[in-house]
Amino acid sequence: MRNDLRSAIGNARAHLNDAQRIAVLTGAGMSAESGIPTYRDAQTGLWEKYSPEQLATA
């Protein structure tokens, strides 16, 4: 492993160790793979029970 990459990983590790809170942003497919309900799935999505026409009005 190159020294600059090793240094960057070490710096990231130090920041994570010092952090009080950590947030991770992922792509849309991660929630479905983890078993968390998605917003847009046709049958099981969290927004399935709402009418888009009613939500999209002023």
C-alpha positions as CSV (number, residue, x, y, z in Angstrom):
1,M,0.0,0.0,0.0
2,R,1.3,3.4,-0.9
3,N,2.4,5.7,2.0
4,D,0.0,8.5,1.0
5,L,-2.9,6.1,1.0
6,R,-1.8,4.6,4.3
7,S,-1.6,8.2,5.7
8,A,-5.1,9.1,4.4
9,I,-6.6,5.9,6.0
10,G,-4.8,6.7,9.3
11,N,-6.1,10.3,9.2
12,A,-9.7,9.0,8.5
13,R,-9.4,6.5,11.4
14,A,-8.3,9.2,13.8
15,H,-11.2,11.5,12.8
16,L,-13.7,8.7,13.2
17,N,-12.2,7.7,16.6
18,D,-12.6,11.3,17.8
19,A,-16.1,11.9,16.4
20,Q,-19.0,12.1,18.8
21,R,-21.5,11.3,16.0
22,I,-21.1,9.7,12.6
23,A,-23.6,9.9,9.7
24,V,-23.4,7.6,6.6
25,L,-25.0,8.6,3.3
26,T,-25.7,5.8,0.9
27,G,-27.5,5.1,-2.3
28,A,-31.2,4.3,-2.7
29,G,-30.7,0.6,-2.9
30,M,-29.1,0.2,0.5
31,S,-32.3,0.5,2.5
32,A,-34.1,-2.2,0.5
33,E,-31.1,-4.6,0.8
34,S,-31.1,-4.0,4.6
35,G,-34.8,-4.7,4.9
36,I,-35.8,-1.1,5.6
37,P,-38.9,-0.1,3.7
38,T,-38.2,2.2,0.7
39,Y,-40.3,5.2,-0.2
40,R,-41.1,4.3,-3.8
41,D,-41.7,0.6,-4.0
42,A,-45.1,0.0,-5.7
43,Q,-46.4,-2.5,-3.1
44,T,-44.5,-1.8,0.1
45,G,-43.2,1.7,-0.2
46,L,-43.8,4.2,2.7
47,W,-45.6,6.5,0.3
48,E,-47.9,3.8,-1.2
49,K,-50.8,4.7,1.0
50,Y,-50.9,8.4,-0.1
51,S,-52.2,9.9,-3.3
52,P,-49.6,11.8,-5.2
53,E,-52.3,14.1,-6.5
54,Q,-53.3,15.2,-3.0
55,L,-49.7,15.7,-1.8
56,A,-48.6,17.6,-4.9
57,T,-51.2,20.4,-4.6
58,A,-50.4,23.9,-3.3
